[in-house]
Amino acid sequence: MPQVKAKFVINHLETNENGYTQVNMTPVCSDDPSHENKQYWAATPAGNISLGVTNAKAFEGYQSGDEVYVTFEKATST
């Protein structure tokens, strides 16, 4: 199975006082044909990822507006 690499932008990232982090991302886009984001947008023009994370350190250093690569790889069941 091939891996699939996508590029997303963090639209919302908020950690509450209990360390619970809510992260919402959508695919990147660009009208500039020479920009990498144009190629990613052509492959994944719509969608979203919404995560509720209980480990506050998992997204430490990230902020809204940051672009991230997301790799999808089929998991093997045990």
C-alpha positions in Angstrom: 0.0 0.0 0.0 1.3 3.4 -0.9 1.6 6.3 1.6 -0.4 9.4 0.8 1.1 12.8 1.8 -1.1 15.8 2.1 -0.5 19.4 3.2 -2.9 21.1 5.6 -3.1 24.5 7.3 -4.0 24.8 11.0 -7.1 27.0 11.1 -7.7 26.7 14.8 -5.6 25.4 17.7 -6.6 25.9 21.3 -5.4 24.3 24.5 -7.6 24.7 27.6 -6.4 24.8 31.2 -6.7 21.0 31.5 -4.3 20.4 28.6 -6.9 19.3 26.1 -6.1 20.7 22.7 -8.6 21.1 19.9 -7.0 21.3 16.4 -8.8 22.0 13.1 -7.1 21.8 9.7 -8.0 22.2 6.1 -6.1 21.5 2.9 -3.7 24.3 1.7 -4.5 26.2 -1.5 -2.8 28.6 -3.8 -3.5 30.3 -7.2 0.2 30.6 -7.9 1.1 27.8 -10.3 4.8 27.8 -9.1 3.9 27.4 -5.4 4.0 23.9 -3.9 0.5 24.5 -2.3 -1.1 24.7 -5.8 0.0 21.1 -6.5 -1.3 19.9 -3.1 -4.6 21.8 -3.6 -5.0 20.1 -7.0 -4.9 16.7 -5.3 -6.9 17.5 -2.2 -9.1 20.6 -2.8 -11.5 20.0 0.0 -11.8 18.3 3.4 -10.9 18.8 7.0 -9.2 17.2 9.9 -10.5 17.8 13.4 -8.6 16.4 16.4 -9.1 16.4 20.1 -5.7 15.8 21.7 -5.2 15.0 25.4 -1.4 15.4 25.3 -0.8 19.1 25.3 2.8 18.6 24.2 1.8 17.0 20.9 1.1 20.3 19.3 3.4 22.5 21.4 5.1 25.1 19.2 2.4 24.9 16.5 -0.1 27.8 16.0 -3.0 28.8 13.8 -1.7 29.5 10.3 1.1 26.9 10.4 1.2 24.5 7.4 1.8 20.9 8.2 2.4 17.7 6.2 0.1 14.8 7.0 1.1 11.3 5.9 -1.6 8.6 5.7 -0.3 5.0 5.9 -2.4 1.9 6.3 -2.2 0.4 9.7 -1.7 -3.3 10.2 -4.0 -4.9 12.7 -2.6 -7.2 15.3 
